[in-house]
Amino acid sequence: MVTRSQSGIVKLVDLLSLYTLSISPILKSLFLALKDPHWCNAIYDEYNVLVKNNTWILVPRSYGVNLIRSMWLFKNKFHAGGTLSRYKARLVANGSSQQLRVDFVETFSPVVK
């Protein structure tokens, strides 16, 4: 039997790096996100894309209409090497407040886009 070391095959061991970047942590609250300029820019970019794509329009609230709540989700996106790529904010509809055949007939995608 011939082992790897006898054949000269060496498997390199990846050492863990304790180096940390000063990136903003992932937040669960919109109010905390608005205080951080990185997350504020991500929210602004997402909002502008939604308006540019005519995803929805703001209308006055009508009496007796079920409102569909939405929430912001935050995530850090990284390159393959582990460096920070960008801060990503996504506006999604909260499906628990929707009623079948009143607010929607069929669902296609759980996100606003």
Biopython code that builds the backbone (N, CA, C, O; Angstrom):
import numpy as np
from Bio.PDB.StructureBuilder import StructureBuilder

atoms = [
    (1, "MET", "N", (0.849, -1.175, 0.000)),
    (1, "MET", "CA", (0.000, 0.000, 0.000)),
    (1, "MET", "C", (0.897, 1.242, 0.000)),
    (1, "MET", "O", (1.850, 1.336, 0.773)),
    (2, "VAL", "N", (0.576, 2.178, -0.871)),
    (2, "VAL", "CA", (1.348, 3.413, -0.980)),
    (2, "VAL", "C", (0.488, 4.554, -0.444)),
    (2, "VAL", "O", (-0.643, 4.741, -0.892)),
    (3, "THR", "N", (1.020, 5.319, 0.516)),
    (3, "THR", "CA", (0.278, 6.433, 1.092)),
    (3, "THR", "C", (0.566, 7.711, 0.321)),
    (3, "THR", "O", (1.458, 7.747, -0.526)),
    (4, "ARG", "N", (-0.186, 8.750, 0.616)),
    (4, "ARG", "CA", (0.011, 10.045, -0.059)),
    (4, "ARG", "C", (1.377, 10.625, 0.249)),
    (4, "ARG", "O", (2.051, 11.161, -0.631)),
    (5, "SER", "N", (1.781, 10.516, 1.507)),
    (5, "SER", "CA", (3.075, 11.095, 1.874)),
    (5, "SER", "C", (4.225, 10.359, 1.182)),
    (5, "SER", "O", (5.237, 10.978, 0.851)),
    (6, "GLN", "N", (4.090, 9.079, 0.965)),
    (6, "GLN", "CA", (5.129, 8.325, 0.259)),
    (6, "GLN", "C", (5.179, 8.720, -1.212)),
    (6, "GLN", "O", (6.236, 8.665, -1.841)),
    (7, "SER", "N", (4.032, 9.117, -1.757)),
    (7, "SER", "CA", (3.978, 9.538, -3.168)),
    (7, "SER", "C", (4.306, 11.007, -3.355)),
    (7, "SER", "O", (4.405, 11.481, -4.488)),
    (8, "GLY", "N", (4.477, 11.734, -2.262)),
    (8, "GLY", "CA", (4.806, 13.158, -2.354)),
    (8, "GLY", "C", (3.591, 14.050, -2.507)),
    (8, "GLY", "O", (3.729, 15.221, -2.863)),
    (9, "ILE", "N", (2.393, 13.519, -2.244)),
    (9, "ILE", "CA", (1.167, 14.303, -2.331)),
    (9, "ILE", "C", (0.910, 14.932, -0.967)),
    (9, "ILE", "O", (0.748, 14.232, 0.032)),
    (10, "VAL", "N", (0.875, 16.244, -0.940)),
    (10, "VAL", "CA", (0.674, 16.960, 0.316)),
    (10, "VAL", "C", (-0.598, 17.775, 0.213)),
    (10, "VAL", "O", (-0.772, 18.540, -0.735)),
    (11, "LYS", "N", (-1.478, 17.621, 1.168)),
    (11, "LYS", "CA", (-2.725, 18.388, 1.207)),
    (11, "LYS", "C", (-2.527, 19.556, 2.164)),
    (11, "LYS", "O", (-2.278, 19.358, 3.353)),
    (12, "LEU", "N", (-2.637, 20.770, 1.640)),
    (12, "LEU", "CA", (-2.443, 21.953, 2.459)),
    (12, "LEU", "C", (-3.631, 22.154, 3.383)),
    (12, "LEU", "O", (-4.777, 21.910, 3.006)),
    (13, "VAL", "N", (-3.347, 22.597, 4.585)),
    (13, "VAL", "CA", (-4.383, 22.848, 5.577)),
    (13, "VAL", "C", (-4.659, 24.345, 5.596)),
    (13, "VAL", "O", (-3.743, 25.146, 5.781)),
    (14, "ASP", "N", (-5.929, 24.725, 5.404)),
    (14, "ASP", "CA", (-6.303, 26.131, 5.469)),
    (14, "ASP", "C", (-6.376, 26.549, 6.934)),
    (14, "ASP", "O", (-7.144, 25.986, 7.714)),
    (15, "LEU", "N", (-5.580, 27.528, 7.292)),
    (15, "LEU", "CA", (-5.606, 28.032, 8.662)),
    (15, "LEU", "C", (-6.685, 29.095, 8.780)),
    (15, "LEU", "O", (-6.918, 29.862, 7.845)),
    (16, "LEU", "N", (-7.322, 29.136, 9.901)),
    (16, "LEU", "CA", (-8.352, 30.140, 10.123)),
    (16, "LEU", "C", (-7.724, 31.494, 10.396)),
    (16, "LEU", "O", (-6.712, 31.595, 11.090)),
    (17, "SER", "N", (-8.314, 32.501, 9.860)),
    (17, "SER", "CA", (-7.844, 33.857, 10.089)),
    (17, "SER", "C", (-8.750, 34.532, 11.108)),
    (17, "SER", "O", (-9.975, 34.470, 11.001)),
    (18, "LEU", "N", (-8.149, 35.167, 12.081)),
    (18, "LEU", "CA", (-8.909, 35.885, 13.097)),
    (18, "LEU", "C", (-9.037, 37.366, 12.764)),
    (18, "LEU", "O", (-9.506, 38.153, 13.587)),
    (19, "TYR", "N", (-8.625, 37.743, 11.568)),
    (19, "TYR", "CA", (-8.743, 39.125, 11.128)),
    (19, "TYR", "C", (-10.199, 39.446, 10.842)),
    (19, "TYR", "O", (-10.869, 38.714, 10.113)),
    (20, "THR", "N", (-10.685, 40.526, 11.405)),
    (20, "THR", "CA", (-12.076, 40.925, 11.182)),
    (20, "THR", "C", (-12.123, 42.301, 10.539)),
    (20, "THR", "O", (-11.296, 43.169, 10.821)),
    (21, "LEU", "N", (-13.082, 42.474, 9.692)),
    (21, "LEU", "CA", (-13.310, 43.773, 9.062)),
    (21, "LEU", "C", (-14.290, 44.568, 9.889)),
    (21, "LEU", "O", (-15.033, 44.015, 10.700)),
    (22, "SER", "N", (-14.289, 45.841, 9.683)),
    (22, "SER", "CA", (-15.250, 46.683, 10.389)),
    (22, "SER", "C", (-16.488, 46.851, 9.512)),
    (22, "SER", "O", (-16.726, 47.923, 8.956)),
    (23, "ILE", "N", (-17.272, 45.780, 9.395)),
    (23, "ILE", "CA", (-18.503, 45.851, 8.617)),
    (23, "ILE", "C", (-19.670, 46.015, 9.575)),
    (23, "ILE", "O", (-19.613, 45.581, 10.726)),
    (24, "SER", "N", (-20.699, 46.631, 9.098)),
    (24, "SER", "CA", (-21.877, 46.836, 9.923)),
    (24, "SER", "C", (-22.610, 45.515, 10.087)),
    (24, "SER", "O", (-22.789, 44.791, 9.107)),
    (25, "PRO", "N", (-23.036, 45.184, 11.292)),
    (25, "PRO", "CA", (-23.727, 43.907, 11.503)),
    (25, "PRO", "C", (-25.101, 43.898, 10.829)),
    (25, "PRO", "O", (-25.665, 44.949, 10.522)),
    (26, "ILE", "N", (-25.624, 42.693, 10.607)),
    (26, "ILE", "CA", (-26.962, 42.550, 10.029)),
    (26, "ILE", "C", (-27.980, 42.968, 11.086)),
    (26, "ILE", "O", (-27.939, 42.494, 12.222)),
    (27, "LEU", "N", (-28.882, 43.847, 10.708)),
    (27, "LEU", "CA", (-29.834, 44.420, 11.652)),
    (27, "LEU", "C", (-31.214, 43.799, 11.470)),
    (27, "LEU", "O", (-31.547, 43.285, 10.403)),
    (28, "LYS", "N", (-32.000, 43.858, 12.522)),
    (28, "LYS", "CA", (-33.367, 43.350, 12.464)),
    (28, "LYS", "C", (-34.393, 44.470, 12.545)),
    (28, "LYS", "O", (-35.592, 44.209, 12.454)),
    (29, "SER", "N", (-33.958, 45.686, 12.712)),
    (29, "SER", "CA", (-34.868, 46.813, 12.869)),
    (29, "SER", "C", (-34.556, 47.889, 11.831)),
    (29, "SER", "O", (-33.395, 48.222, 11.597)),
    (30, "LEU", "N", (-35.594, 48.421, 11.219)),
    (30, "LEU", "CA", (-35.420, 49.496, 10.248)),
    (30, "LEU", "C", (-34.889, 50.753, 10.923)),
    (30, "LEU", "O", (-34.105, 51.490, 10.325)),
    (31, "PHE", "N", (-35.302, 51.007, 12.150)),
    (31, "PHE", "CA", (-34.880, 52.219, 12.843)),
    (31, "PHE", "C", (-33.383, 52.197, 13.132)),
    (31, "PHE", "O", (-32.728, 53.237, 13.066)),
    (32, "LEU", "N", (-32.834, 51.033, 13.448)),
    (32, "LEU", "CA", (-31.393, 50.921, 13.640)),
    (32, "LEU", "C", (-30.661, 51.035, 12.307)),
    (32, "LEU", "O", (-29.571, 51.603, 12.245)),
    (33, "ALA", "N", (-31.245, 50.503, 11.255)),
    (33, "ALA", "CA", (-30.615, 50.551, 9.939)),
    (33, "ALA", "C", (-30.529, 51.982, 9.415)),
    (33, "ALA", "O", (-29.561, 52.333, 8.742)),
    (34, "LEU", "N", (-31.513, 52.798, 9.709)),
    (34, "LEU", "CA", (-31.503, 54.183, 9.224)),
    (34, "LEU", "C", (-30.426, 55.027, 9.892)),
    (34, "LEU", "O", (-30.089, 56.099, 9.389)),
    (35, "LYS", "N", (-29.882, 54.567, 11.009)),
    (35, "LYS", "CA", (-28.803, 55.289, 11.693)),
    (35, "LYS", "C", (-27.432, 54.965, 11.103)),
    (35, "LYS", "O", (-26.480, 55.716, 11.313)),
    (36, "ASP", "N", (-27.319, 53.874, 10.380)),
    (36, "ASP", "CA", (-26.049, 53.454, 9.784)),
    (36, "ASP", "C", (-26.020, 53.893, 8.322)),
    (36, "ASP", "O", (-26.935, 53.545, 7.574)),
    (37, "PRO", "N", (-25.014, 54.637, 7.887)),
    (37, "PRO", "CA", (-24.997, 55.125, 6.492)),
    (37, "PRO", "C", (-24.906, 54.012, 5.451)),
    (37, "PRO", "O", (-25.433, 54.162, 4.348)),
    (38, "HIS", "N", (-24.248, 52.897, 5.777)),
    (38, "HIS", "CA", (-24.150, 51.789, 4.810)),
    (38, "HIS", "C", (-25.525, 51.195, 4.534)),
    (38, "HIS", "O", (-25.899, 51.002, 3.377)),
    (39, "TRP", "N", (-26.281, 50.904, 5.593)),
    (39, "TRP", "CA", (-27.610, 50.320, 5.420)),
    (39, "TRP", "C", (-28.586, 51.339, 4.851)),
    (39, "TRP", "O", (-29.491, 50.980, 4.098)),
    (40, "CYS", "N", (-28.408, 52.595, 5.204)),
    (40, "CYS", "CA", (-29.285, 53.653, 4.674)),
    (40, "CYS", "C", (-29.122, 53.758, 3.154)),
    (40, "CYS", "O", (-30.106, 53.935, 2.435)),
    (41, "ASN", "N", (-27.899, 53.650, 2.672)),
    (41, "ASN", "CA", (-27.656, 53.673, 1.219)),
    (41, "ASN", "C", (-28.249, 52.441, 0.537)),
    (41, "ASN", "O", (-28.773, 52.541, -0.572)),
    (42, "ALA", "N", (-28.169, 51.281, 1.191)),
    (42, "ALA", "CA", (-28.750, 50.063, 0.625)),
    (42, "ALA", "C", (-30.270, 50.176, 0.519)),
    (42, "ALA", "O", (-30.858, 49.742, -0.472)),
    (43, "ILE", "N", (-30.904, 50.757, 1.534)),
    (43, "ILE", "CA", (-32.351, 50.970, 1.518)),
    (43, "ILE", "C", (-32.723, 51.945, 0.400)),
    (43, "ILE", "O", (-33.680, 51.721, -0.341)),
    (44, "TYR", "N", (-31.967, 53.009, 0.292)),
    (44, "TYR", "CA", (-32.213, 54.014, -0.741)),
    (44, "TYR", "C", (-32.094, 53.406, -2.140)),
    (44, "TYR", "O", (-32.927, 53.674, -3.006)),
    (45, "ASP", "N", (-31.063, 52.592, -2.359)),
    (45, "ASP", "CA", (-30.878, 51.946, -3.665)),
    (45, "ASP", "C", (-32.030, 50.999, -3.988)),
    (45, "ASP", "O", (-32.534, 50.996, -5.111)),
    (46, "GLU", "N", (-32.452, 50.194, -3.011)),
    (46, "GLU", "CA", (-33.559, 49.255, -3.228)),
    (46, "GLU", "C", (-34.857, 50.006, -3.527)),
    (46, "GLU", "O", (-35.603, 49.613, -4.424)),
    (47, "TYR", "N", (-35.130, 51.069, -2.795)),
    (47, "TYR", "CA", (-36.341, 51.857, -3.015)),
    (47, "TYR", "C", (-36.344, 52.462, -4.424)),
    (47, "TYR", "O", (-37.364, 52.440, -5.112)),
    (48, "ASN", "N", (-35.199, 53.002, -4.843)),
    (48, "ASN", "CA", (-35.118, 53.602, -6.180)),
    (48, "ASN", "C", (-35.328, 52.563, -7.281)),
    (48, "ASN", "O", (-35.944, 52.872, -8.301)),
    (49, "VAL", "N", (-34.835, 51.348, -7.099)),
    (49, "VAL", "CA", (-35.042, 50.281, -8.085)),
    (49, "VAL", "C", (-36.521, 49.920, -8.156)),
    (49, "VAL", "O", (-37.053, 49.713, -9.247)),
    (50, "LEU", "N", (-37.190, 49.841, -7.011)),
    (50, "LEU", "CA", (-38.621, 49.513, -6.997)),
    (50, "LEU", "C", (-39.446, 50.591, -7.708)),
    (50, "LEU", "O", (-40.380, 50.274, -8.444)),
    (51, "VAL", "N", (-39.106, 51.840, -7.490)),
    (51, "VAL", "CA", (-39.824, 52.942, -8.143)),
    (51, "VAL", "C", (-39.521, 52.953, -9.638)),
    (51, "VAL", "O", (-40.420, 53.162, -10.452)),
    (52, "LYS", "N", (-38.261, 52.729, -10.003)),
    (52, "LYS", "CA", (-37.858, 52.742, -11.415)),
    (52, "LYS", "C", (-38.554, 51.631, -12.206)),
    (52, "LYS", "O", (-38.926, 51.834, -13.361)),
    (53, "ASN", "N", (-38.732, 50.453, -11.587)),
    (53, "ASN", "CA", (-39.365, 49.328, -12.268)),
    (53, "ASN", "C", (-40.890, 49.371, -12.212)),
    (53, "ASN", "O", (-41.546, 48.443, -12.686)),
    (54, "ASN", "N", (-41.460, 50.417, -11.649)),
    (54, "ASN", "CA", (-42.913, 50.553, -11.500)),
    (54, "ASN", "C", (-43.518, 49.332, -10.793)),
    (54, "ASN", "O", (-44.554, 48.810, -11.205)),
    (55, "THR", "N", (-42.856, 48.895, -9.733)),
    (55, "THR", "CA", (-43.324, 47.743, -8.979)),
    (55, "THR", "C", (-44.637, 48.044, -8.287)),
    (55, "THR", "O", (-45.534, 47.202, -8.256)),
    (56, "TRP", "N", (-44.752, 49.226, -7.738)),
    (56, "TRP", "CA", (-45.974, 49.645, -7.063)),
    (56, "TRP", "C", (-46.030, 51.156, -7.043)),
    (56, "TRP", "O", (-45.035, 51.832, -7.303)),
    (57, "ILE", "N", (-47.208, 51.680, -6.731)),
    (57, "ILE", "CA", (-47.371, 53.122, -6.566)),
    (57, "ILE", "C", (-48.050, 53.358, -5.226)),
    (57, "ILE", "O", (-48.817, 52.521, -4.751)),
    (58, "LEU", "N", (-47.766, 54.489, -4.631)),
    (58, "LEU", "CA", (-48.395, 54.843, -3.368)),
    (58, "LEU", "C", (-49.743, 55.495, -3.646)),
    (58, "LEU", "O", (-49.833, 56.413, -4.462)),
    (59, "VAL", "N", (-50.781, 55.029, -2.978)),
    (59, "VAL", "CA", (-52.125, 55.579, -3.122)),
    (59, "VAL", "C", (-52.673, 55.874, -1.738)),
    (59, "VAL", "O", (-52.218, 55.279, -0.761)),
    (60, "PRO", "N", (-53.639, 56.778, -1.627)),
    (60, "PRO", "CA", (-54.247, 57.033, -0.323)),
    (60, "PRO", "C", (-54.972, 55.790, 0.195)),
    (60, "PRO", "O", (-55.498, 54.999, -0.588)),
    (61, "ARG", "N", (-54.995, 55.626, 1.502)),
    (61, "ARG", "CA", (-55.651, 54.470, 2.109)),
    (61, "ARG", "C", (-57.163, 54.610, 1.990)),
    (61, "ARG", "O", (-57.730, 55.653, 2.318)),
    (62, "SER", "N", (-57.804, 53.556, 1.520)),
    (62, "SER", "CA", (-59.260, 53.533, 1.423)),
    (62, "SER", "C", (-59.833, 52.871, 2.664)),
    (62, "SER", "O", (-59.201, 52.006, 3.269)),
    (63, "TYR", "N", (-61.018, 53.280, 3.031)),
    (63, "TYR", "CA", (-61.663, 52.714, 4.215)),
    (63, "TYR", "C", (-62.091, 51.272, 3.942)),
    (63, "TYR", "O", (-62.626, 50.977, 2.873)),
    (64, "GLY", "N", (-61.863, 50.390, 4.882)),
    (64, "GLY", "CA", (-62.304, 49.009, 4.768)),
    (64, "GLY", "C", (-61.423, 48.123, 3.906)),
    (64, "GLY", "O", (-61.800, 46.991, 3.605)),
    (65, "VAL", "N", (-60.256, 48.612, 3.502)),
    (65, "VAL", "CA", (-59.357, 47.829, 2.657)),
    (65, "VAL", "C", (-58.279, 47.204, 3.545)),
    (65, "VAL", "O", (-57.701, 47.871, 4.404)),
    (66, "ASN", "N", (-58.023, 45.933, 3.325)),
    (66, "ASN", "CA", (-56.986, 45.235, 4.077)),
    (66, "ASN", "C", (-55.617, 45.720, 3.624)),
    (66, "ASN", "O", (-55.298, 45.661, 2.437)),
    (67, "LEU", "N", (-54.804, 46.200, 4.562)),
    (67, "LEU", "CA", (-53.456, 46.652, 4.235)),
    (67, "LEU", "C", (-52.499, 45.482, 4.319)),
    (67, "LEU", "O", (-52.572, 44.673, 5.243)),
    (68, "ILE", "N", (-51.612, 45.397, 3.363)),
    (68, "ILE", "CA", (-50.587, 44.356, 3.366)),
    (68, "ILE", "C", (-49.303, 44.982, 3.893)),
    (68, "ILE", "O", (-48.753, 45.911, 3.301)),
    (69, "ARG", "N", (-48.845, 44.457, 5.008)),
    (69, "ARG", "CA", (-47.636, 44.990, 5.615)),
    (69, "ARG", "C", (-46.406, 44.515, 4.846)),
    (69, "ARG", "O", (-46.432, 43.494, 4.159)),
    (70, "SER", "N", (-45.352, 45.272, 4.981)),
    (70, "SER", "CA", (-44.083, 44.886, 4.379)),
    (70, "SER", "C", (-42.987, 45.042, 5.428)),
    (70, "SER", "O", (-43.172, 45.702, 6.450)),
    (71, "MET", "N", (-41.854, 44.426, 5.157)),
    (71, "MET", "CA", (-40.737, 44.534, 6.091)),
    (71, "MET", "C", (-39.437, 44.537, 5.302)),
    (71, "MET", "O", (-39.368, 44.051, 4.173)),
    (72, "TRP", "N", (-38.406, 45.101, 5.930)),
    (72, "TRP", "CA", (-37.091, 45.171, 5.324)),
    (72, "TRP", "C", (-36.250, 44.019, 5.832)),
    (72, "TRP", "O", (-36.221, 43.742, 7.031)),
    (73, "LEU", "N", (-35.562, 43.344, 4.913)),
    (73, "LEU", "CA", (-34.607, 42.297, 5.256)),
    (73, "LEU", "C", (-33.221, 42.782, 4.875)),
    (73, "LEU", "O", (-33.032, 43.371, 3.810)),
    (74, "PHE", "N", (-32.256, 42.535, 5.741)),
    (74, "PHE", "CA", (-30.892, 43.014, 5.526)),
    (74, "PHE", "C", (-29.933, 41.838, 5.475)),
    (74, "PHE", "O", (-30.076, 40.866, 6.216)),
    (75, "LYS", "N", (-28.935, 41.948, 4.569)),
    (75, "LYS", "CA", (-27.953, 40.879, 4.435)),
    (75, "LYS", "C", (-26.651, 41.446, 3.892)),
    (75, "LYS", "O", (-26.657, 42.320, 3.026)),
    (76, "ASN", "N", (-25.530, 40.942, 4.408)),
    (76, "ASN", "CA", (-24.220, 41.289, 3.869)),
    (76, "ASN", "C", (-23.898, 40.310, 2.758)),
    (76, "ASN", "O", (-24.035, 39.101, 2.943)),
    (77, "LYS", "N", (-23.472, 40.809, 1.607)),
    (77, "LYS", "CA", (-23.079, 39.962, 0.488)),
    (77, "LYS", "C", (-21.547, 39.980, 0.390)),
    (77, "LYS", "O", (-20.921, 41.034, 0.510)),
    (78, "PHE", "N", (-20.955, 38.801, 0.171)),
    (78, "PHE", "CA", (-19.507, 38.674, 0.147)),
    (78, "PHE", "C", (-19.042, 38.130, -1.201)),
    (78, "PHE", "O", (-19.771, 37.416, -1.890)),
    (79, "HIS", "N", (-17.789, 38.494, -1.564)),
    (79, "HIS", "CA", (-17.147, 37.924, -2.744)),
    (79, "HIS", "C", (-16.722, 36.493, -2.416)),
    (79, "HIS", "O", (-16.805, 36.067, -1.264)),
    (80, "ALA", "N", (-16.268, 35.755, -3.426)),
    (80, "ALA", "CA", (-15.833, 34.378, -3.212)),
    (80, "ALA", "C", (-14.648, 34.302, -2.252)),
    (80, "ALA", "O", (-14.489, 33.309, -1.541)),
    (81, "GLY", "N", (-13.823, 35.336, -2.227)),
    (81, "GLY", "CA", (-12.659, 35.353, -1.337)),
    (81, "GLY", "C", (-12.983, 35.705, 0.098)),
    (81, "GLY", "O", (-12.107, 35.646, 0.960)),
    (82, "GLY", "N", (-14.224, 36.068, 0.370)),
    (82, "GLY", "CA", (-14.619, 36.401, 1.729)),
    (82, "GLY", "C", (-14.643, 37.882, 2.039)),
    (82, "GLY", "O", (-14.978, 38.269, 3.159)),
    (83, "THR", "N", (-14.297, 38.723, 1.074)),
    (83, "THR", "CA", (-14.346, 40.164, 1.310)),
    (83, "THR", "C", (-15.767, 40.669, 1.096)),
    (83, "THR", "O", (-16.538, 40.082, 0.337)),
    (84, "LEU", "N", (-16.099, 41.745, 1.760)),
    (84, "LEU", "CA", (-17.444, 42.310, 1.678)),
    (84, "LEU", "C", (-17.706, 42.867, 0.292)),
    (84, "LEU", "O", (-16.934, 43.685, -0.209)),
    (85, "SER", "N", (-18.785, 42.431, -0.327)),
    (85, "SER", "CA", (-19.164, 42.902, -1.649)),
    (85, "SER", "C", (-20.066, 44.129, -1.532)),
    (85, "SER", "O", (-19.787, 45.183, -2.104)),
    (86, "ARG", "N", (-21.160, 43.965, -0.774)),
    (86, "ARG", "CA", (-22.093, 45.083, -0.614)),
    (86, "ARG", "C", (-23.077, 44.788, 0.503)),
    (86, "ARG", "O", (-23.186, 43.661, 0.984)),
    (87, "TYR", "N", (-23.777, 45.816, 0.896)),
    (87, "TYR", "CA", (-24.875, 45.695, 1.850)),
    (87, "TYR", "C", (-26.151, 45.577, 1.038)),
    (87, "TYR", "O", (-26.391, 46.383, 0.139)),
    (88, "LYS", "N", (-26.970, 44.585, 1.341)),
    (88, "LYS", "CA", (-28.173, 44.351, 0.550)),
    (88, "LYS", "C", (-29.403, 44.494, 1.439)),
    (88, "LYS", "O", (-29.507, 43.851, 2.484)),
    (89, "ALA", "N", (-30.320, 45.332, 1.016)),
    (89, "ALA", "CA", (-31.599, 45.508, 1.701)),
    (89, "ALA", "C", (-32.701, 45.108, 0.731)),
    (89, "ALA", "O", (-32.652, 45.452, -0.450)),
    (90, "ARG", "N", (-33.687, 44.388, 1.226)),
    (90, "ARG", "CA", (-34.772, 43.905, 0.370)),
    (90, "ARG", "C", (-36.097, 44.194, 1.063)),
    (90, "ARG", "O", (-36.256, 43.894, 2.246)),
    (91, "LEU", "N", (-37.045, 44.773, 0.338)),
    (91, "LEU", "CA", (-38.383, 45.033, 0.849)),
    (91, "LEU", "C", (-39.281, 43.879, 0.429)),
    (91, "LEU", "O", (-39.451, 43.627, -0.764)),
    (92, "VAL", "N", (-39.856, 43.178, 1.396)),
    (92, "VAL", "CA", (-40.711, 42.023, 1.102)),
    (92, "VAL", "C", (-42.078, 42.221, 1.735)),
    (92, "VAL", "O", (-42.212, 42.889, 2.761)),
    (93, "ALA", "N", (-43.083, 41.637, 1.116)),
    (93, "ALA", "CA", (-44.446, 41.702, 1.653)),
    (93, "ALA", "C", (-44.598, 40.653, 2.742)),
    (93, "ALA", "O", (-44.097, 39.535, 2.616)),
    (94, "ASN", "N", (-45.287, 41.017, 3.800)),
    (94, "ASN", "CA", (-45.565, 40.086, 4.887)),
    (94, "ASN", "C", (-46.844, 39.339, 4.528)),
    (94, "ASN", "O", (-47.939, 39.895, 4.611)),
    (95, "GLY", "N", (-46.703, 38.094, 4.134)),
    (95, "GLY", "CA", (-47.825, 37.316, 3.631)),
    (95, "GLY", "C", (-48.850, 36.935, 4.679)),
    (95, "GLY", "O", (-49.952, 36.516, 4.326)),
    (96, "SER", "N", (-48.521, 37.068, 5.974)),
    (96, "SER", "CA", (-49.466, 36.646, 7.005)),
    (96, "SER", "C", (-50.672, 37.573, 7.112)),
    (96, "SER", "O", (-51.691, 37.197, 7.691)),
    (97, "SER", "N", (-50.566, 38.784, 6.558)),
    (97, "SER", "CA", (-51.690, 39.715, 6.625)),
    (97, "SER", "C", (-52.576, 39.663, 5.375)),
    (97, "SER", "O", (-53.545, 40.416, 5.278)),
    (98, "GLN", "N", (-52.258, 38.787, 4.422)),
    (98, "GLN", "CA", (-53.035, 38.686, 3.192)),
    (98, "GLN", "C", (-54.138, 37.640, 3.324)),
    (98, "GLN", "O", (-54.015, 36.663, 4.062)),
    (99, "GLN", "N", (-55.215, 37.878, 2.588)),
    (99, "GLN", "CA", (-56.344, 36.949, 2.582)),
    (99, "GLN", "C", (-56.527, 36.415, 1.161)),
    (99, "GLN", "O", (-56.566, 37.180, 0.197)),
    (100, "LEU", "N", (-56.638, 35.097, 1.050)),
    (100, "LEU", "CA", (-56.813, 34.457, -0.250)),
    (100, "LEU", "C", (-58.099, 34.925, -0.921)),
    (100, "LEU", "O", (-59.141, 35.015, -0.273)),
    (101, "ARG", "N", (-58.029, 35.221, -2.205)),
    (101, "ARG", "CA", (-59.118, 35.695, -3.055)),
    (101, "ARG", "C", (-59.619, 37.100, -2.703)),
    (101, "ARG", "O", (-60.539, 37.607, -3.344)),
    (102, "VAL", "N", (-59.017, 37.728, -1.689)),
    (102, "VAL", "CA", (-59.321, 39.125, -1.385)),
    (102, "VAL", "C", (-58.144, 39.987, -1.814)),
    (102, "VAL", "O", (-58.309, 40.944, -2.570)),
    (103, "ASP", "N", (-56.955, 39.644, -1.326)),
    (103, "ASP", "CA", (-55.747, 40.393, -1.660)),
    (103, "ASP", "C", (-54.974, 39.783, -2.826)),
    (103, "ASP", "O", (-54.216, 40.481, -3.499)),
    (104, "PHE", "N", (-55.159, 38.499, -3.066)),
    (104, "PHE", "CA", (-54.458, 37.844, -4.162)),
    (104, "PHE", "C", (-55.256, 36.628, -4.606)),
    (104, "PHE", "O", (-56.076, 36.097, -3.857)),
    (105, "VAL", "N", (-55.004, 36.199, -5.829)),
    (105, "VAL", "CA", (-55.641, 35.009, -6.366)),
    (105, "VAL", "C", (-54.627, 33.871, -6.412)),
    (105, "VAL", "O", (-54.933, 32.741, -6.032)),
    (106, "GLU", "N", (-53.422, 34.175, -6.877)),
    (106, "GLU", "CA", (-52.370, 33.187, -6.902)),
    (106, "GLU", "C", (-51.060, 33.870, -6.547)),
    (106, "GLU", "O", (-50.920, 35.080, -6.729)),
    (107, "THR", "N", (-50.118, 33.119, -6.050)),
    (107, "THR", "CA", (-48.826, 33.690, -5.700)),
    (107, "THR", "C", (-47.787, 33.207, -6.677)),
    (107, "THR", "O", (-47.804, 32.061, -7.125)),
    (108, "PHE", "N", (-46.881, 34.110, -6.999)),
    (108, "PHE", "CA", (-45.795, 33.754, -7.909)),
    (108, "PHE", "C", (-44.449, 33.861, -7.205)),
    (108, "PHE", "O", (-43.612, 32.964, -7.308)),
    (109, "SER", "N", (-44.245, 34.968, -6.488)),
    (109, "SER", "CA", (-42.971, 35.195, -5.816)),
    (109, "SER", "C", (-43.226, 35.861, -4.480)),
    (109, "SER", "O", (-44.029, 36.791, -4.406)),
    (110, "PRO", "N", (-42.564, 35.411, -3.415)),
    (110, "PRO", "CA", (-42.806, 35.999, -2.108)),
    (110, "PRO", "C", (-42.192, 37.371, -1.901)),
    (110, "PRO", "O", (-42.500, 38.032, -0.909)),
    (111, "VAL", "N", (-41.323, 37.825, -2.817)),
    (111, "VAL", "CA", (-40.713, 39.132, -2.678)),
    (111, "VAL", "C", (-41.490, 40.161, -3.489)),
    (111, "VAL", "O", (-42.276, 39.799, -4.364)),
    (112, "VAL", "N", (-41.277, 41.420, -3.209)),
    (112, "VAL", "CA", (-42.029, 42.496, -3.847)),
    (112, "VAL", "C", (-41.715, 42.562, -5.339)),
    (112, "VAL", "O", (-42.600, 42.864, -6.139)),
    (113, "LYS", "N", (-40.472, 42.285, -5.725)),
    (113, "LYS", "CA", (-40.110, 42.385, -7.139)),
    (113, "LYS", "C", (-40.869, 41.356, -7.888)),
    (113, "LYS", "O", (-40.727, 41.249, -9.106)),
]
sb = StructureBuilder()
sb.init_structure("model")
sb.init_model(0)
sb.init_chain("A")
sb.init_seg("    ")
for serial, (resi, resn, name, xyz) in enumerate(atoms, 1):
    if name == "N":
        sb.init_residue(resn, " ", resi, " ")
    sb.init_atom(name, np.array(xyz, "f"), 0.0, 1.0, " ", f" {name:<3s}", serial, name[0])
structure = sb.get_structure()
